[in-house]
Each structure stands twice: as C-alpha cells, then as structure tokens.
Amino acid sequence: MAAPPARARADYDYLIKLLLIGDSGVGKSCLLLRFSDGSFTTSFITTIGIDFKIRTIELDGKRIKLQIWDTAGQERFRTITTAYYRGAMGILLVYDVTDESSFNNIRNWIRNIEQHASDNVNKILVGNKADMDESKRAVPRSRGQALADEYGIKFFETSAKTNLNVEEVFFSIAKDIKQRLADTDARAEVINY
C-alpha cells in the first residue's frame, strides 16, 4: 500500500483574520486598498455586505498571512457583518477624524464586538483621514487617545490617502495577535507535557 502523499507545507506560519468595522464613509475600504495593493482612490466605495483581501507579511522571522475583511458600515448590513465577528482574531475600529458622529458611534461598535466576537479578540482604534486640514477636524487626537485608553486598546491616526501609519496599524495588531497565539501555544505545551 502506497504511503499517503505528504501534505503541502503552508506558505505561512500564522493565518490571522482581521476585521475592519466602523460607520459608512470613514475610509475602511481605502485603508484596506492602501495596505493590500498600495493604491488609493478618491471615489467613494460602498462595500455591499463584506469583502476581503489577503496580504502576507513577515514579523520576527515568521510569515503571517493576513486575511482582512472589510465590512459594510450601513445599518442594513449589520446582521451580515456581525456573523463575521466570531472568527475574527483582531478588529480595527475605524472612525473619520472629520466626522464626530462616526467617532461617537465607536462605543456602539464596541458593544457589537462584546456581543458577537470572542472575548480575547484584539482591538485597535483608528482615526482615519488625519491628512485633512485642521479646520475640518472634528475629533482631536487627544479624544481618540482617551477613548482608546478607556478601553485599554492601542490608538493610531491614519491617512489612507498619504499612507500615514497604514502599515503601522496592521503590523501592530498582527504583532499583538501573533504574540497572543504564541503565548497560548506555549501554555498548551506546558499543559500537555
């Protein structure tokens, strides 16, 4: 009897599923396009339901495949998008620094996460469109930082247009998740020993 074929080795060490959530129009799709394809569009992209992109990065000598899900911000898609919370390992909560209501709604998005996502999901707060003229800014950086501090999560201001902190946000959450997974693996090995 022939031996079963050897399983093909995966081209990554970790697979990490990330979710972008926030109100419609805050720039979730633009952040994803900038990070995955290095491109930016000025036209408004309405995500219908859910979309995703993949990018493989290297962290600490490990290949990390990021599967990044982009959700629709509109209320009518809320039941579709909450189904994707369960498998998420990291969630980027995105608001527009020129739109105060998108910032105020972050608390609602966090409640959604608490209801639908796993307890140990990593979260990061992202104030997008930081390239906009200061006269258009509705949410000072200090308020974003204060909200992040309140929830014990990291905070970045980004610009998909100018590529400000886009790589840093995705690398930061990926690094935190990789560390959490490595810690979990190490604990499991101790328990199974």
VOPAGU-2260 file (C-alpha; in pm, 1 decimal, decimal comma):
REM VOPAGU-2260
SITE   aa  ch    i         X         Y         Z
SITE  MET   A    0       0,0       0,0       0,0
SITE  ALA   A    1     141,4     338,7    -101,6
SITE  ALA   A    2     208,3     599,4     163,3
SITE  PRO   A    3     -30,2     894,7     158,1
SITE  PRO   A    4     112,3    1198,9     -20,4
SITE  ALA   A    5     297,7    1439,7     206,3
SITE  ARG   A    6      84,2    1737,6     295,3
SITE  ALA   A    7     195,9    2050,7     115,5
SITE  ARG   A    8     362,3    2290,0     355,6
SITE  ALA   A    9     165,5    2609,1     405,0
SITE  ASP   A   10     332,8    2922,5     272,9
SITE  TYR   A   11     279,7    3094,5     609,3
SITE  ASP   A   12     339,0    3031,6     980,0
SITE  TYR   A   13      26,0    3207,2    1106,4
SITE  LEU   A   14    -309,6    3285,7     946,0
SITE  ILE   A   15    -467,6    3590,4    1107,3
SITE  LYS   A   16    -822,1    3705,1    1032,8
SITE  LEU   A   17    -877,8    4078,0    1080,2
SITE  LEU   A   18   -1199,2    4275,5    1055,3
SITE  LEU   A   19   -1241,0    4645,2     967,9
SITE  ILE   A   20   -1553,0    4795,7    1124,6
SITE  GLY   A   21   -1694,4    5145,7    1156,2
SITE  ASP   A   22   -1953,8    5375,2    1005,3
SITE  SER   A   23   -2005,7    5405,6     632,0
SITE  GLY   A   24   -1768,3    5652,6     465,8
SITE  VAL   A   25   -1490,0    5651,8     728,2
SITE  GLY   A   26   -1238,0    5500,8     483,9
SITE  LYS   A   27   -1228,4    5130,8     575,5
SITE  SER   A   28   -1208,5    5018,4     212,6
SITE  CYS   A   29    -944,8    5283,4     135,0
SITE  LEU   A   30    -729,7    5167,0     429,2
SITE  LEU   A   31    -759,7    4809,6     306,0
SITE  LEU   A   32    -674,9    4904,5     -54,2
SITE  ARG   A   33    -375,1    5108,4      60,0
SITE  PHE   A   34    -243,2    4823,5     278,0
SITE  SER   A   35    -313,4    4533,5      41,1
SITE  ASP   A   36    -249,0    4691,0    -300,1
SITE  GLY   A   37     -59,5    5011,9    -220,5
SITE  SER   A   38    -326,9    5211,9    -400,5
SITE  PHE   A   39    -575,0    5486,5    -314,3
SITE  THR   A   40    -890,6    5605,3    -483,7
SITE  THR   A   41   -1074,5    5931,5    -425,5
SITE  SER   A   42   -1406,1    5780,8    -536,7
SITE  PHE   A   43   -1641,3    5664,1    -264,5
SITE  ILE   A   44   -1650,1    5285,8    -242,2
SITE  THR   A   45   -1963,4    5140,0     -87,9
SITE  THR   A   46   -1899,9    4790,2      38,0
SITE  ILE   A   47   -2202,1    4568,9     -18,8
SITE  GLY   A   48   -2209,1    4322,5     266,8
SITE  ILE   A   49   -1849,7    4211,9     306,1
SITE  ASP   A   50   -1525,6    4191,8     106,2
SITE  PHE   A   51   -1174,1    4075,7     186,5
SITE  LYS   A   52    -812,2    4099,5      76,9
SITE  ILE   A   53    -503,8    3898,9     167,3
SITE  ARG   A   54    -150,1    4017,8     232,0
SITE  THR   A   55     136,3    3813,3     371,5
SITE  ILE   A   56     383,4    3998,2     592,6
SITE  GLU   A   57     693,1    3896,8     786,6
SITE  LEU   A   58     719,9    3951,4    1162,3
SITE  ASP   A   59    1007,0    3827,7    1378,6
SITE  GLY   A   60    1113,9    3582,5    1108,2
SITE  LYS   A   61     761,7    3435,2    1074,8
SITE  ARG   A   62     538,3    3460,6     768,7
SITE  ILE   A   63     196,1    3589,7     867,0
SITE  LYS   A   64     -92,1    3565,1     623,7
SITE  LEU   A   65    -341,4    3841,8     696,7
SITE  GLN   A   66    -695,6    3782,2     578,0
SITE  ILE   A   67    -854,2    4125,3     614,7
SITE  TRP   A   68   -1231,9    4152,1     599,2
SITE  ASP   A   69   -1388,7    4484,1     505,4
SITE  THR   A   70   -1743,5    4526,9     634,2
SITE  ALA   A   71   -2026,8    4749,0     520,1
SITE  GLY   A   72   -2091,3    5031,8     763,9
SITE  GLN   A   73   -2459,7    5072,0     681,7
SITE  GLU   A   74   -2720,1    4953,5     932,2
SITE  ARG   A   75   -2893,7    4735,8     670,5
SITE  PHE   A   76   -2587,7    4509,1     650,0
SITE  ARG   A   77   -2536,4    4483,9    1027,1
SITE  THR   A   78   -2673,7    4128,4    1057,9
SITE  ILE   A   79   -2443,2    4005,7     780,0
SITE  THR   A   80   -2133,0    4167,9     923,4
SITE  THR   A   81   -2187,3    4056,2    1284,3
SITE  ALA   A   82   -2168,4    3694,1    1164,6
SITE  TYR   A   83   -1804,3    3763,1    1070,4
SITE  TYR   A   84   -1711,8    3883,1    1420,9
SITE  ARG   A   85   -1692,3    3528,6    1560,6
SITE  GLY   A   86   -1388,0    3412,7    1365,6
SITE  ALA   A   87   -1203,0    3744,4    1388,6
SITE  MET   A   88    -874,0    3746,5    1576,9
SITE  GLY   A   89    -834,7    4122,8    1551,9
SITE  ILE   A   90   -1073,6    4410,4    1489,8
SITE  LEU   A   91    -982,6    4757,2    1365,8
SITE  LEU   A   92   -1242,4    5012,0    1480,9
SITE  VAL   A   93   -1227,7    5295,0    1227,7
SITE  TYR   A   94   -1371,4    5646,5    1251,5
SITE  ASP   A   95   -1322,4    5961,2    1042,7
SITE  VAL   A   96   -1145,0    6244,0    1231,1
SITE  THR   A   97   -1362,5    6495,5    1038,5
SITE  ASP   A   98   -1690,4    6325,5    1137,3
SITE  GLU   A   99   -1779,6    6340,5    1506,8
SITE  SER   A  100   -2077,3    6105,3    1476,4
SITE  SER   A  101   -1851,1    5830,2    1336,3
SITE  PHE   A  102   -1633,4    5875,0    1647,3
SITE  ASN   A  103   -1932,5    5874,2    1884,0
SITE  ASN   A  104   -2057,0    5551,6    1722,4
SITE  ILE   A  105   -1734,4    5368,3    1815,6
SITE  ARG   A  106   -1895,5    5281,8    2152,1
SITE  ASN   A  107   -2182,4    5111,3    1964,3
SITE  TRP   A  108   -1932,0    4918,2    1753,3
SITE  ILE   A  109   -1751,9    4808,6    2070,4
SITE  ARG   A  110   -2084,7    4686,2    2214,7
SITE  ASN   A  111   -2133,6    4484,7    1893,8
SITE  ILE   A  112   -1788,4    4331,3    1939,4
SITE  GLU   A  113   -1864,9    4244,4    2302,2
SITE  GLN   A  114   -2187,2    4070,9    2190,6
SITE  HIS   A  115   -2059,7    3886,5    1883,4
SITE  ALA   A  116   -1679,7    3842,3    1894,1
SITE  SER   A  117   -1465,0    3614,3    2108,2
SITE  ASP   A  118   -1357,6    3754,6    2445,6
SITE  ASN   A  119    -987,0    3757,7    2362,9
SITE  VAL   A  120   -1014,5    3936,5    2026,1
SITE  ASN   A  121    -750,5    4209,1    1982,0
SITE  LYS   A  122    -886,1    4556,0    1910,8
SITE  ILE   A  123    -725,9    4875,4    1784,1
SITE  LEU   A  124    -881,6    5221,1    1740,2
SITE  VAL   A  125    -808,8    5401,6    1413,3
SITE  GLY   A  126    -881,8    5768,6    1344,2
SITE  ASN   A  127    -866,7    5789,2     965,1
SITE  LYS   A  128    -834,2    6090,0     729,3
SITE  ALA   A  129    -568,8    6250,8     951,2
SITE  ASP   A  130    -430,4    6426,8     641,5
SITE  MET   A  131    -733,9    6655,7     627,8
SITE  ASP   A  132    -692,4    7025,1     701,3
SITE  GLU   A  133    -709,1    7103,7    1075,5
SITE  SER   A  134   -1008,3    7332,4    1011,3
SITE  LYS   A  135   -1206,8    7024,0     900,9
SITE  ARG   A  136   -1106,1    6812,7    1201,4
SITE  ALA   A  137   -1397,3    6738,5    1437,7
SITE  VAL   A  138   -1221,7    6491,2    1669,1
SITE  PRO   A  139    -893,2    6597,8    1830,2
SITE  ARG   A  140    -624,7    6332,8    1858,1
SITE  SER   A  141    -648,8    6357,6    2238,7
SITE  ARG   A  142   -1014,0    6240,0    2233,0
SITE  GLY   A  143    -921,3    5937,9    2021,9
SITE  GLN   A  144    -638,0    5854,1    2260,4
SITE  ALA   A  145    -865,6    5899,7    2565,0
SITE  LEU   A  146   -1125,7    5660,6    2419,7
SITE  ALA   A  147    -858,9    5402,1    2338,2
SITE  ASP   A  148    -718,1    5435,5    2691,3
SITE  GLU   A  149   -1066,8    5387,9    2837,2
SITE  TYR   A  150   -1097,7    5052,0    2658,8
SITE  GLY   A  151    -733,0    4955,6    2707,8
SITE  ILE   A  152    -658,3    4936,2    2335,4
SITE  LYS   A  153    -397,4    5089,6    2104,4
SITE  PHE   A  154    -473,3    5402,0    1901,5
SITE  PHE   A  155    -341,7    5529,7    1569,4
SITE  GLU   A  156    -434,8    5816,5    1343,7
SITE  THR   A  157    -400,6    5722,7     977,8
SITE  SER   A  158    -443,5    5853,9     627,7
SITE  ALA   A  159    -514,3    5606,7     351,2
SITE  LYS   A  160    -452,9    5893,0     107,3
SITE  THR   A  161     -98,0    5978,6     222,9
SITE  ASN   A  162     -21,6    5630,5     365,5
SITE  LEU   A  163      28,2    5778,0     715,6
SITE  ASN   A  164      54,4    5493,9     972,2
SITE  VAL   A  165    -132,7    5244,4     750,0
SITE  GLU   A  166     142,8    4980,9     762,6
SITE  GLU   A  167     199,3    5054,0    1131,6
SITE  VAL   A  168    -164,7    4984,6    1227,3
SITE  PHE   A  169    -181,6    4648,5    1052,0
SITE  PHE   A  170     165,3    4541,3    1167,6
SITE  SER   A  171      87,3    4646,5    1525,8
SITE  ILE   A  172    -231,2    4441,3    1556,0
SITE  ALA   A  173     -72,4    4145,9    1372,3
SITE  LYS   A  174     222,5    4152,4    1613,5
SITE  ASP   A  175      -9,3    4159,4    1917,9
SITE  ILE   A  176    -215,8    3867,7    1782,4
SITE  LYS   A  177      96,2    3667,0    1693,3
SITE  GLN   A  178     223,1    3719,3    2048,3
SITE  ARG   A  179    -113,3    3611,9    2194,6
SITE  LEU   A  180    -114,9    3297,7    1977,7
SITE  ALA   A  181     246,8    3215,9    2068,9
SITE  ASP   A  182     165,7    3260,9    2440,5
SITE  THR   A  183    -140,4    3034,5    2402,2
SITE  ASP   A  184      70,3    2770,0    2221,7
SITE  ALA   A  185     336,1    2787,9    2494,9
SITE  ARG   A  186      72,5    2742,7    2768,2
SITE  ALA   A  187     -83,5    2449,7    2579,0
SITE  GLU   A  188     257,7    2279,4    2551,9
SITE  VAL   A  189     310,8    2316,5    2928,0
SITE  ILE   A  190     -36,7    2172,6    2999,2
SITE  ASN   A  191      11,9    1882,1    2756,0
SITE  TYR   A  192     360,6    1798,1    2882,6
